[in-house]
């Protein structure tokens, strides 16, 4: 048997995969222009997402607190991932692994206490936190 036939016999599944990928890409490029609608109009030119017609511009300014919440979510999500990996190998790691996991959790808790103490978790403006009743009353 020749070398190419042997190599093809060993890697036939990869060859089928590559052919399938190119076939799907070709279908995705060829079929939409053939099957898509051809009507034009003002309604078709408007941006439309998730069943809601957009209002306003695309350049919105978000508070930095949204990014802070996103970063804290990532941090604690990674913590859960590491603790899951530790929990799945707790018998192999023994008490040393427990001490390391406990140290990891304590460091993250200290970070949480720190950001809580500096006020990073307070969503209300400073004036409303100092005088909560002053802003609830209506002016006469």
N, C-alpha and C positions, 0 to 999 in steps of 0.2 A: 504494500500500500504506500502511496506517496505521502509526503509530509503534510501537504495541504488537506488531503482527505482525512488524515488522522487528527489534525488540529481542528477541522470543522466538526468531526465526530465528537470531540471532547468539549467543544464550546458551542454546540448547536443552540442551546437555550439562550445564550447571550445574543447570537445572531438573530434569533426569532424576536427577541426583545428589541433590538435595534431596528429591525424592519417594522415592528409594530409602532415604535415611537415615530418613525418617519411617516408611516401611514396616517397616524392620528394627526400629526402636524399638517400634513397635506390636506386632510379632510377639513381641519379647522380653518385653513387658509382659503380653500376653494368653495366650500358650501355656503358660508354666510353671504357672499355677494349674490349667489344664485337664489337662495331661499329668503333673503331679507326683503323688507318692504322698500319700495322705491318712491313712496309719496313724500313730498317735502312740504313743510309748513312751519309757521312760527312756533307751534307747540312742540314740534320735533327738535327744534334748535335749543329749547330750554333745558337746563340741567335738571335731572330727575333722579332722585335716589331714595330707595326703600319706600316708594309710594308717597313721598312727600315732596311737593314742589318747594325748592329752596327759596329763601328770602334773604335779602341783604347780600353783602359781599362775602368773599371767601376768606378775607383777611380779618379774622377775629382775634382779639387779644384775650388770652386766658390769664387768670391769676397764677402767680408762681406756686400757689398752694396746691393747684391741681398736679403740677409736676412733682411736688414734694410727696403727695399721696401716692403717685405712681412709683416714685423711687422707694418709698417705704414698702409698697406692695411687693416690688421685686426683691427687696432685701428679705422680707419675711417669707416670701415664696421660695427663695433659695434656701432659707433656713429649714423650711419644711422638707425640701428635697434632700438636704444633707442628713436631717434626722431620720428620714425614711430609709436612706441608704444605711445609716448606722443601725437602725432597728432591724433591718434584714440580715445584718451580720453581727448581732449582739453576742451571740454565743462564741464566735471566733475571737472577738476583740476583748471580751472579759472586762475586768474592772478598769483596766487602762483605757479601753474604749469608752467606758462609762464616764471616767474622769474627763476625757477629752470632749465628749458630748456635753457634759455639764459645764465645762469651761466655755464652750462655744455658746451655749444658751445664756450663760451669765454675761458674757461680753455683749451679746445682742440686747439683753435686758438693760444693761448699763447704757447702751446707746439709746434705747427707747426712753429711759428715764431722763437722759440728757436732753433729747429733743423735746420732751414734755416740759422740762424745767425752763428751757429757753423760750417756750411759747410757740413752738413750731406747730403744735397740734390745735392751737386756738384759731377757730375760723372767724370769730366775731372781731370787728374792729376794736381797737384799744379803748375808744371812748365808750362804746356800748358795754364793754366788760367792766369799766370803772363805775359807771352810773347806769345800771340796767333799767331803772324806773323812769329816768328822765326822757328817754326816747320813746317810751310807750305812751306817754301822756300826749293828748292832743292840745295844741295851742288854742288859747281862748281869744 
